[in-house]
Amino acid sequence: MNKIKITVDNKVVEVNPGTTILKAAQTVGIKIPTLCYLHLEDLNIENKPGGCRMCVVEVAGRRNLAPACATECQDGMVVKTNTIRVLNARRTVMELILSDHPFDCLVCAKSGKCDLQKLAQDLGIREIEYQGEQSHYK
């Protein structure tokens, strides 16, 4: 099988056709945040993620941001994972997710091991602009 080459954050990556941008980035140590992506292929389950939009990236020549977990690499593709546009989109997505999320972290079983909490911290989110009806634990 012929490999294809893409560039992710100025690093050239050779991958098999059908490889997602997320997988290609991971092979060269580039971390792209995800929430909905699961490693279900290990269980022989086809996983078509892309719903949370946390992993969006910029692809040269494309107007819209692309979900890295669901976008297959194309030969010659140039990808940027940490532009201002990408980071702002991720912050907005996270704020929308948190807008109705319960803030009972101290009593949550995931506290300290929560992907959502860590990602919000990594994105520097301190306040939520969007206010939804708060969910509560029962």
DSSP file (Angstrom, degrees, kcal/mol; ACC not computed):
  #  RESIDUE AA STRUCTURE BP1 BP2  ACC     N-H-->O    O-->H-N    N-H-->O    O-->H-N    TCO  KAPPA ALPHA  PHI   PSI    X-CA   Y-CA   Z-CA
    1    1 A M              0   0    0      0, 0.0     2,-0.3     0, 0.0     0, 0.0   0.000 360.0 360.0 360.0 131.8    0.0    0.0    0.0
    2    2 A N        -     0   0    0      1,-0.1     2,-0.2    14,-0.0    13,-0.0  -0.553 360.0-132.7 -76.1 135.5    1.4    3.4   -1.0
    3    3 A K        -     0   0    0     -2,-0.3     2,-0.3    13,-0.1    13,-0.2  -0.494  13.7-143.7 -82.0 155.8    1.8    5.9    1.9
    4    4 A I  E     -A   15   0A   0     11,-3.2    11,-2.6    -2,-0.2     2,-0.4  -0.888  10.4-134.1-117.3 154.5    0.6    9.5    1.6
    5    5 A K  E     +A   14   0A   0     -2,-0.3    71,-3.5     9,-0.2    72,-0.4  -0.906  25.8 168.7-112.0 134.4    2.4   12.5    3.1
    6    6 A I  E     -A   13   0A   0      7,-2.4     7,-3.2    -2,-0.4     2,-0.5  -0.915  27.8-130.1-131.8 164.4    0.7   15.3    5.1
    7    7 A T  E     -Ab  12  78A   0     70,-2.9    72,-3.5    -2,-0.3     2,-0.5  -0.973  20.2-175.5-118.6 124.0    2.1   18.1    7.1
    8    8 A V  E >  S-Ab  11  79A   0      3,-2.9     3,-1.7    -2,-0.5    72,-0.2  -0.970  76.3 -21.6-120.6 117.1    0.8   18.7   10.7
    9    9 A D  T 3  S-     0   0    0     70,-2.7    -1,-0.2    -2,-0.5    71,-0.1   0.914 128.6 -50.4  48.4  48.6    2.2   21.7   12.5
   10   10 A N  T 3  S+     0   0    0     69,-0.3     2,-0.5     1,-0.2    -1,-0.3   0.572 115.1 117.6  68.5  12.5    5.2   21.8   10.2
   11   11 A K  E <   -A    8   0A   0     -3,-1.7    -3,-2.9     2,-0.0     2,-0.4  -0.948  62.0-134.8-109.8 126.7    5.9   18.1   10.8
   12   12 A V  E     -A    7   0A   0     -2,-0.5     2,-0.4    -5,-0.2    -5,-0.2  -0.646  24.6-170.4 -81.5 133.2    5.8   15.8    7.8
   13   13 A V  E     -A    6   0A   0     -7,-3.2    -7,-2.4    -2,-0.4     2,-0.5  -0.983  14.4-152.5-127.4 133.3    3.9   12.5    8.4
   14   14 A E  E     +A    5   0A   0     -2,-0.4     2,-0.3    -9,-0.2    -9,-0.2  -0.934  30.0 160.8-105.5 125.1    3.7    9.5    6.2
   15   15 A V  E     -A    4   0A   0    -11,-2.6   -11,-3.2    -2,-0.5     3,-0.1  -0.891  41.7 -95.8-137.6 165.2    0.5    7.4    6.7
   16   16 A N    >   -     0   0    0     -2,-0.3     3,-1.7   -13,-0.2    57,-0.2  -0.535  54.4 -90.8 -76.3 148.7   -1.7    4.9    5.0
   17   17 A P  T 3  S+     0   0    0      0, 0.0    -1,-0.1     0, 0.0     3,-0.1  -0.332 115.5  37.8 -55.9 143.0   -4.6    6.1    3.0
   18   18 A G  T 3  S+     0   0    0     55,-0.5     2,-0.2     1,-0.4    56,-0.1   0.297  82.8 134.3  94.5  -8.8   -7.7    6.2    5.2
   19   19 A T    <   -     0   0    0     -3,-1.7    54,-3.2    54,-0.1    -1,-0.4  -0.529  54.2-125.2 -73.1 138.5   -5.8    7.4    8.3
   20   20 A T  B  >  -D   72   0B   0     52,-0.3     4,-2.3    -2,-0.2    52,-0.2  -0.412  17.9-114.7 -79.9 160.7   -7.5   10.3   10.1
   21   21 A I  H  > S+     0   0    0     50,-2.3     4,-2.8    47,-0.5     5,-0.2   0.894 117.4  57.2 -58.8 -40.2   -5.8   13.6   10.9
   22   22 A L  H  > S+     0   0    0     46,-2.4     4,-2.1    49,-0.2    -1,-0.2   0.938 108.8  43.9 -57.2 -49.9   -6.0   12.7   14.6
   23   23 A K  H  > S+     0   0    0     45,-0.3     4,-1.6     2,-0.2    -1,-0.2   0.896 113.3  51.9 -63.7 -41.1   -4.1    9.4   14.1
   24   24 A A  H  X S+     0   0    0     -4,-2.3     4,-0.6     1,-0.2    -2,-0.2   0.921 110.3  48.2 -62.0 -44.3   -1.5   11.0   11.9
   25   25 A A  H ><>S+     0   0    0     -4,-2.8     5,-2.6     1,-0.2     3,-1.1   0.899 108.1  55.1 -63.1 -41.0   -0.9   13.8   14.4
   26   26 A Q  H ><5S+     0   0    0     -4,-2.1     3,-1.6     1,-0.2    -1,-0.2   0.836  97.6  63.8 -62.6 -32.7   -0.6   11.2   17.2
   27   27 A T  H 3<5S+     0   0    0     -4,-1.6    -1,-0.2     1,-0.3    -2,-0.2   0.751 108.7  40.6 -66.1 -22.0    2.2    9.4   15.3
   28   28 A V  T <<5S-     0   0    0     -3,-1.1    -1,-0.3    -4,-0.6    -2,-0.2   0.150 123.9-100.5-110.9  18.2    4.4   12.4   15.6
   29   29 A G  T < 5S+     0   0    0     -3,-1.6     2,-0.6     1,-0.2    -3,-0.2   0.658  73.0 143.8  79.1  16.9    3.5   13.3   19.2
   30   30 A I      < -     0   0    0     -5,-2.6     2,-0.5    -6,-0.2    -1,-0.2  -0.811  40.2-145.9 -92.2 122.9    1.0   16.1   18.4
   31   31 A K        -     0   0    0     -2,-0.6    -9,-0.0    -5,-0.0    -5,-0.0  -0.780  16.5-176.4 -93.6 124.4   -1.9   16.1   20.9
   32   32 A I        -     0   0    0     -2,-0.5    23,-0.1   -10,-0.1    22,-0.1  -0.986  30.7-119.2-115.4 124.1   -5.3   17.1   19.6
   33   33 A P        +     0   0    0      0, 0.0     2,-0.3     0, 0.0    -2,-0.0  -0.317  35.8 179.5 -67.2 144.9   -7.9   17.2   22.3
   34   34 A T        +     0   0    0      1,-0.1    85,-0.1    21,-0.1     0, 0.0  -0.973  24.8 171.5-139.9 154.5  -11.0   14.9   22.0
   35   35 A L  S    S+     0   0    0     -2,-0.3    -1,-0.1     3,-0.0    80,-0.1   0.568  85.8  37.0-124.3 -45.1  -14.1   14.2   24.0
   36   36 A C  S    S+     0   0    0      2,-0.0     2,-0.3     0, 0.0    15,-0.0   0.617  89.4 105.1 -89.6 -11.6  -16.3   11.9   21.8
   37   37 A Y        -     0   0    0     12,-0.1     2,-0.3     2,-0.1    -3,-0.1  -0.541  48.3-177.8 -75.1 128.2  -13.5    9.9   20.2
   38   38 A L        -     0   0    0     -2,-0.3     2,-1.4     0, 0.0     3,-0.3  -0.913  36.1-121.9-123.5 152.0  -13.2    6.4   21.6
   39   39 A H    >   +     0   0    0     -2,-0.3     3,-1.0     1,-0.2     4,-0.2  -0.370  58.8 141.8 -87.0  56.6  -10.7    3.6   20.8
   40   40 A L  G > > +     0   0    0     -2,-1.4     5,-2.1     1,-0.2     3,-1.7   0.684  53.2  77.2 -75.9 -17.6  -13.5    1.2   19.7
   41   41 A E  G > 5S+     0   0    0     -3,-0.3     3,-1.5     1,-0.3    -1,-0.2   0.802  84.5  66.5 -62.8 -24.8  -11.5   -0.2   16.9
   42   42 A D  G < 5S+     0   0    0     -3,-1.0    -1,-0.3     1,-0.3    -2,-0.2   0.778 104.8  43.7 -62.3 -25.6   -9.6   -2.2   19.6
   43   43 A L  G < 5S-     0   0    0     -3,-1.7    -1,-0.3    -4,-0.2    -2,-0.2   0.243 122.3-108.5-101.1  10.2  -13.0   -4.0   20.1
   44   44 A N  T < 5S+     0   0    0     -3,-1.5     2,-0.5     1,-0.2    -3,-0.2   0.810  76.7 135.6  64.7  32.5  -13.6   -4.4   16.4
   45   45 A I      < -     0   0    0     -5,-2.1     2,-0.3    -6,-0.1    -1,-0.2  -0.949  58.6-123.5-111.9 127.7  -16.4   -1.8   16.5
   46   46 A E        -     0   0    0     -2,-0.5     2,-0.5    -3,-0.1    -5,-0.0  -0.550  27.7-160.6 -71.5 128.4  -16.5    0.9   13.8
   47   47 A N        -     0   0    0     -2,-0.3    -6,-0.1    -9,-0.1    -1,-0.0  -0.949  15.5-177.0-116.4 118.1  -16.4    4.3   15.4
   48   48 A K        +     0   0    0     -2,-0.5    22,-0.1   -11,-0.0     3,-0.1  -0.742  22.9 168.6-111.9  80.9  -17.6    7.4   13.5
   49   49 A P        +     0   0    0      0, 0.0   -12,-0.1     0, 0.0    -2,-0.0   0.136  28.8 112.7 -76.7-162.6  -16.9   10.2   15.9
   50   50 A G        +     0   0    0     21,-0.0    20,-0.1     6,-0.0   -13,-0.0   0.366  45.2 112.1 117.4  -1.4  -16.9   13.9   15.2
   51   51 A G  S    S+     0   0    0      1,-0.2   -14,-0.0    -3,-0.1    -3,-0.0   0.822  74.4  47.8 -75.7 -32.6  -19.9   15.0   17.2
   52   52 A C  S    S-     0   0    0      1,-0.1    -1,-0.2    45,-0.0    45,-0.1   0.777  85.2-148.7 -84.0 -24.3  -18.3   17.1   19.9
   53   53 A R    >   +     0   0    0      1,-0.1     3,-0.8     2,-0.1    40,-0.1   0.664  58.0 126.3  65.7  19.1  -16.1   19.2   17.6
   54   54 A M  T 3   +     0   0    0      1,-0.2    -1,-0.1    39,-0.1   -20,-0.1   0.771  67.9  56.2 -74.1 -24.9  -13.4   19.5   20.2
   55   55 A C  T 3  S+     0   0    0    -23,-0.1    13,-1.5     2,-0.0    -1,-0.2   0.143  75.6 147.0 -95.4  20.2  -10.7   18.2   17.8
   56   56 A V  E <   +E   67   0C   0     -3,-0.8     2,-0.3    11,-0.2    34,-0.1  -0.228  21.4 179.5 -60.9 146.9  -11.2   20.7   15.1
   57   57 A V  E     -E   66   0C   0      9,-2.2     9,-2.6    25,-0.1     2,-0.5  -0.917  30.9-106.1-139.1 163.0   -8.2   21.7   13.0
   58   58 A E  E     -C   80   0A   0     22,-2.6    22,-2.6    -2,-0.3     2,-0.5  -0.823  28.8-164.7 -93.3 133.2   -7.4   24.1   10.1
   59   59 A V  E >   -C   79   0A   0     -2,-0.5     3,-2.1     5,-0.4    20,-0.2  -0.982  29.3-111.0-117.4 125.2   -6.8   22.4    6.8
   60   60 A A  T 3  S+     0   0    0     18,-2.8    18,-0.2    -2,-0.5     3,-0.1  -0.272 102.6  19.7 -56.8 133.6   -5.2   24.5    4.1
   61   61 A G  T 3  S+     0   0    0      1,-0.3     2,-0.4    16,-0.1    -1,-0.3   0.394 101.3 107.8  87.7  -2.6   -7.6   25.3    1.2
   62   62 A R    <   -     0   0    0     -3,-2.1    -1,-0.3     1,-0.1    -3,-0.2  -0.915  57.0-154.9-110.9 133.9  -10.6   24.5    3.3
   63   63 A R  S    S+     0   0    0     -2,-0.4     2,-0.2    -3,-0.1    -1,-0.1   0.909  76.6  52.2 -72.2 -43.3  -13.0   27.2    4.5
   64   64 A N  S    S-     0   0    0      1,-0.1    -5,-0.4    -6,-0.0     2,-0.2  -0.532  93.2 -99.5 -95.7 160.8  -14.4   25.5    7.5
   65   65 A L        -     0   0    0     -2,-0.2    -7,-0.2    -7,-0.1    -1,-0.1  -0.499  38.1-137.8 -74.2 148.1  -12.6   23.8   10.4
   66   66 A A  E     -E   57   0C   0     -9,-2.6    -9,-2.2    -2,-0.2     2,-0.6  -0.887  12.9-119.5-112.5 137.6  -12.4   20.0   10.1
   67   67 A P  E >>  -E   56   0C   0      0, 0.0     3,-1.3     0, 0.0     4,-1.1  -0.654  21.8-151.9 -72.9 118.7  -12.9   17.4   12.9
   68   68 A A  T 34 S+     0   0    0    -13,-1.5   -46,-2.4    -2,-0.6   -47,-0.5   0.792  90.5  58.9 -63.9 -29.2   -9.5   15.6   13.1
   69   69 A C  T 34 S+     0   0    0      1,-0.2    -1,-0.3   -48,-0.2   -49,-0.1   0.672 117.4  30.0 -75.9 -16.0  -11.1   12.4   14.4
   70   70 A A  T <4 S+     0   0    0     -3,-1.3     2,-0.6   -22,-0.1    -1,-0.2   0.426  97.4  93.7-122.7  -2.0  -13.3   12.0   11.4
   71   71 A T     <  -     0   0    0     -4,-1.1   -50,-2.3    -3,-0.1   -49,-0.2  -0.848  66.4-140.1-101.2 121.1  -11.3   13.6    8.5
   72   72 A E  B     -D   20   0B   0     -2,-0.6   -52,-0.3   -52,-0.2     2,-0.1  -0.519  25.2-106.2 -79.0 145.0   -9.2   11.3    6.4
   73   73 A C        -     0   0    0    -54,-3.2   -55,-0.5    -2,-0.2     2,-0.4  -0.387  30.0-157.8 -68.2 143.9   -5.8   12.5    5.3
   74   74 A Q    >   -     0   0    0    -57,-0.1     3,-2.3    -2,-0.1   -70,-0.0  -0.954  35.3 -90.1-120.6 144.2   -5.2   13.4    1.7
   75   75 A D  T 3  S+     0   0    0     -2,-0.4   -69,-0.2     1,-0.3   -71,-0.0  -0.282 113.5  14.1 -56.3 129.9   -1.8   13.4    0.1
   76   76 A G  T 3  S+     0   0    0    -71,-3.5    -1,-0.3     1,-0.3   -70,-0.2   0.411  88.0 156.5  86.2  -1.4   -0.2   16.9    0.4
   77   77 A M    <   -     0   0    0     -3,-2.3   -70,-2.9   -72,-0.4     2,-0.5  -0.276  30.5-152.4 -60.0 140.2   -2.6   18.0    3.1
   78   78 A V  E     -b    7   0A   0    -18,-0.2   -18,-2.8   -72,-0.2     2,-0.4  -0.980  16.2-173.2-119.2 122.4   -1.4   20.8    5.4
   79   79 A V  E     -bC   8  59A   0    -72,-3.5   -70,-2.7    -2,-0.5     2,-0.4  -0.921  14.8-165.3-122.3 137.9   -2.9   20.9    8.9
   80   80 A K  E     - C   0  58A   0    -22,-2.6   -22,-2.6    -2,-0.4     3,-0.2  -0.989   5.5-179.0-120.0 130.4   -2.6   23.4   11.7
   81   81 A T  S    S+     0   0    0     -2,-0.4    -1,-0.1   -24,-0.2   -22,-0.0   0.584  73.8  40.7-105.7 -12.2   -3.8   22.3   15.2
   82   82 A N  S    S+     0   0    0      4,-0.1    -1,-0.1   -24,-0.1     2,-0.1  -0.094  72.0 136.0-134.2  38.9   -3.2   25.4   17.4
   83   83 A T     >  -     0   0    0     -3,-0.2     4,-2.8     1,-0.1     5,-0.2  -0.385  67.9-107.5 -79.2 165.3   -4.1   28.5   15.5
   84   84 A I  H  > S+     0   0    0      1,-0.2     4,-2.7     2,-0.2     5,-0.2   0.908 121.9  53.3 -57.4 -42.7   -6.1   31.3   17.2
   85   85 A R  H  > S+     0   0    0      1,-0.2     4,-2.0     2,-0.2    -1,-0.2   0.920 111.0  45.6 -60.0 -45.0   -9.2   30.3   15.1
   86   86 A V  H  > S+     0   0    0      2,-0.2     4,-2.4     1,-0.2    -2,-0.2   0.935 113.8  47.9 -64.5 -47.9   -8.9   26.7   16.2
   87   87 A L  H  X S+     0   0    0     -4,-2.8     4,-2.3     1,-0.2    -2,-0.2   0.886 111.4  50.5 -63.8 -39.1   -8.4   27.6   19.9
   88   88 A N  H  X S+     0   0    0     -4,-2.7     4,-2.3    -5,-0.2    -1,-0.2   0.901 110.4  50.1 -64.6 -40.1  -11.3   30.0   19.8
   89   89 A A  H  X S+     0   0    0     -4,-2.0     4,-2.4    -5,-0.2    -2,-0.2   0.920 111.3  48.5 -63.6 -43.4  -13.6   27.3   18.3
   90   90 A R  H  X S+     0   0    0     -4,-2.4     4,-2.5     2,-0.2    -2,-0.2   0.899 110.7  50.9 -64.3 -40.4  -12.5   24.8   20.9
   91   91 A R  H  X S+     0   0    0     -4,-2.3     4,-2.8     2,-0.2    -1,-0.2   0.924 110.6  49.1 -62.4 -43.7  -13.2   27.3   23.7
   92   92 A T  H  X S+     0   0    0     -4,-2.3     4,-2.3     2,-0.2    -2,-0.2   0.928 111.4  49.0 -62.0 -45.4  -16.6   28.1   22.3
   93   93 A V  H  X S+     0   0    0     -4,-2.4     4,-2.3     1,-0.2    -1,-0.2   0.928 112.9  47.8 -59.1 -45.7  -17.5   24.4   22.1
   94   94 A M  H  X S+     0   0    0     -4,-2.5     4,-2.6     1,-0.2    -2,-0.2   0.908 110.2  51.5 -64.5 -41.7  -16.3   23.8   25.6
   95   95 A E  H  X S+     0   0    0     -4,-2.8     4,-1.1     1,-0.2    -1,-0.2   0.886 110.2  49.7 -63.0 -37.8  -18.3   26.8   27.0
   96   96 A L  H  < S+     0   0    0     -4,-2.3     4,-0.4     2,-0.2     3,-0.3   0.906 111.4  48.4 -66.8 -41.0  -21.4   25.4   25.3
   97   97 A I  H >< S+     0   0    0     -4,-2.3     3,-0.7     1,-0.2    -2,-0.2   0.918 115.5  44.7 -62.7 -42.7  -20.9   22.0   26.8
   98   98 A L  H >< S+     0   0    0     -4,-2.6     3,-1.0     1,-0.2    -1,-0.2   0.636  89.4  89.0 -76.8 -13.9  -20.3   23.5   30.2
   99   99 A S  T 3< S+     0   0    0     -4,-1.1    33,-1.9    -3,-0.3    -1,-0.2   0.784 107.2  18.8 -59.9 -28.4  -23.3   25.9   29.9
  100  100 A D  T <  S+     0   0    0     -3,-0.7    35,-1.7    -4,-0.4    -1,-0.3   0.188  97.8 120.6-124.5  16.4  -25.7   23.3   31.4
  101  101 A H  S <  S-     0   0    0     -3,-1.0     2,-0.2    33,-0.2    31,-0.1  -0.598  70.7-108.7 -81.1 139.3  -23.1   21.0   33.1
  102  102 A P        -     0   0    0      0, 0.0     2,-0.2     0, 0.0    34,-0.1  -0.465  18.9-149.5 -67.6 136.9  -23.5   20.5   36.8
  103  103 A F        +     0   0    0     32,-0.2     3,-0.3    -2,-0.2     2,-0.1  -0.276  60.9 119.1-100.9  47.1  -20.7   22.2   38.7
  104  104 A D    >>  +     0   0    0     -2,-0.2     3,-1.4     1,-0.2     4,-0.7  -0.293  25.7 145.0-102.4  45.4  -20.7   19.7   41.6
  105  105 A C  G >4  +     0   0    0      1,-0.3     3,-0.6     2,-0.2     6,-0.2   0.809  62.5  62.2 -58.0 -33.7  -17.1   18.7   40.9
  106  106 A L  G 34 S+     0   0    0     -3,-0.3    -1,-0.3     1,-0.2    -2,-0.1   0.802 113.5  34.4 -65.7 -27.6  -16.3   18.1   44.6
  107  107 A V  G <4 S+     0   0    0     -3,-1.4    -1,-0.2     3,-0.0     2,-0.2   0.394  93.8 111.5-106.0   1.8  -18.9   15.3   44.9
  108  108 A C    X<  -     0   0    0     -4,-0.7     3,-1.3    -3,-0.6    -3,-0.0  -0.554  68.4-135.9 -78.4 139.1  -18.5   13.9   41.4
  109  109 A A  T 3  S+     0   0    0      1,-0.3    -1,-0.1    -2,-0.2    -4,-0.0   0.746 105.4  52.8 -64.5 -23.8  -16.9   10.5   41.1
  110  110 A K  T >  S+     0   0    0      2,-0.1     3,-3.0     3,-0.0    -1,-0.3   0.486  76.1 135.5 -90.4  -4.1  -14.7   11.7   38.2
  111  111 A S  T <  S+     0   0    0     -3,-1.3    -5,-0.0     1,-0.3    -6,-0.0  -0.182  78.4  12.3 -52.7 129.6  -13.3   14.7   40.1
  112  112 A G  T 3  S+     0   0    0      2,-0.1    -1,-0.3     1,-0.0    -2,-0.1   0.153 129.6  57.4  87.6 -19.2   -9.6   14.9   39.5
  113  113 A K  S <  S+     0   0    0     -3,-3.0     2,-0.6    -4,-0.0    -2,-0.2  -0.012  76.3 127.7-126.3  26.6   -9.8   12.3   36.7
  114  114 A C     >  -     0   0    0      1,-0.2     4,-2.4    -4,-0.1     5,-0.2  -0.769  46.8-159.4 -96.7 120.7  -12.3   14.2   34.5
  115  115 A D  H  > S+     0   0    0     -2,-0.6     4,-2.6     1,-0.2     5,-0.2   0.883  96.3  52.4 -61.3 -39.0  -11.4   14.8   30.8
  116  116 A L  H  > S+     0   0    0      2,-0.2     4,-2.3     1,-0.2    -1,-0.2   0.927 110.4  46.7 -63.9 -46.1  -13.9   17.7   30.7
  117  117 A Q  H  > S+     0   0    0      2,-0.2     4,-1.9     1,-0.2    -2,-0.2   0.921 114.4  47.4 -62.1 -46.1  -12.4   19.4   33.7
  118  118 A K  H  X S+     0   0    0     -4,-2.4     4,-2.8     1,-0.2    -2,-0.2   0.914 112.3  49.1 -63.5 -44.3   -8.8   19.0   32.4
  119  119 A L  H  X S+     0   0    0     -4,-2.6     4,-2.1     2,-0.2    -1,-0.2   0.893 108.9  52.4 -65.3 -40.0   -9.7   20.2   29.0
  120  120 A A  H  <>S+     0   0    0     -4,-2.3     5,-2.5    -5,-0.2     4,-0.3   0.905 112.2  46.7 -61.5 -40.7  -11.5   23.3   30.3
  121  121 A Q  H ><5S+     0   0    0     -4,-1.9     3,-1.4     3,-0.2    -2,-0.2   0.925 110.5  51.9 -65.5 -45.0   -8.4   24.1   32.4
  122  122 A D  H 3<5S+     0   0    0     -4,-2.8    -2,-0.2     1,-0.3    -1,-0.2   0.845 109.8  49.9 -60.2 -34.5   -6.1   23.5   29.4
  123  123 A L  T 3<5S-     0   0    0     -4,-2.1    -1,-0.3    -5,-0.2    -2,-0.2   0.481 114.4-119.4 -84.2  -2.8   -8.2   25.9   27.3
  124  124 A G  T < 5 +     0   0    0     -3,-1.4     2,-0.6    -4,-0.3    -3,-0.2   0.787  51.0 166.6  73.3  28.0   -8.1   28.5   30.1
  125  125 A I      < +     0   0    0     -5,-2.5    -1,-0.2     1,-0.2     3,-0.1  -0.674  12.0 151.9 -82.6 119.9  -11.8   28.6   30.7
  126  126 A R        +     0   0    0     -2,-0.6     2,-0.3     1,-0.3    -1,-0.2   0.625  66.3  31.4-115.7 -28.7  -12.6   30.4   33.9
  127  127 A E  S    S-     0   0    0      0, 0.0     2,-0.6     0, 0.0    -1,-0.3  -0.957  72.2-131.8-132.8 151.0  -16.1   31.8   33.2
  128  128 A I        -     0   0    0     -2,-0.3   -32,-0.0     1,-0.1   -33,-0.0  -0.912  11.5-169.0-105.9 119.5  -18.9   30.6   31.0
  129  129 A E  S    S+     0   0    0     -2,-0.6     2,-0.5     1,-0.1    -1,-0.1   0.840  74.3  65.9 -73.0 -33.3  -20.4   33.1   28.6
  130  130 A Y  S    S-     0   0    0    -35,-0.1     2,-0.6     1,-0.0    -1,-0.1  -0.791  71.2-158.7 -96.9 126.4  -23.4   30.9   27.7
  131  131 A Q        +     0   0    0     -2,-0.5     2,-0.2   -31,-0.1   -31,-0.1  -0.907  17.0 169.7-110.3 114.4  -25.8   30.2   30.5
  132  132 A G        -     0   0    0    -33,-1.9     2,-0.5    -2,-0.6   -31,-0.0  -0.560  50.7 -73.1-106.8 177.0  -28.1   27.1   30.1
  133  133 A E        -     0   0    0     -2,-0.2     2,-0.2     1,-0.1    -1,-0.1  -0.626  60.3-117.9 -72.5 123.6  -30.3   25.5   32.6
  134  134 A Q        -     0   0    0     -2,-0.5     2,-0.2     1,-0.1   -33,-0.2  -0.400  19.0-138.1 -70.2 132.7  -28.0   23.7   35.0
  135  135 A S        -     0   0    0    -35,-1.7     2,-0.3    -2,-0.2   -32,-0.2  -0.557  21.5-157.3 -79.9 153.9  -28.2   19.9   35.3
  136  136 A H        -     0   0    0     -2,-0.2     2,-0.2   -34,-0.1   -35,-0.0  -0.970  18.4-110.6-134.8 150.4  -28.0   18.5   38.8
  137  137 A Y              0   0    0     -2,-0.3   -29,-0.0     1,-0.1     0, 0.0  -0.516 360.0 360.0 -73.7 146.4  -27.0   15.2   40.3
  138  138 A K              0   0    0     -2,-0.2    -1,-0.1     0, 0.0     0, 0.0   0.406 360.0 360.0 -96.9 360.0  -29.8   13.1   41.8
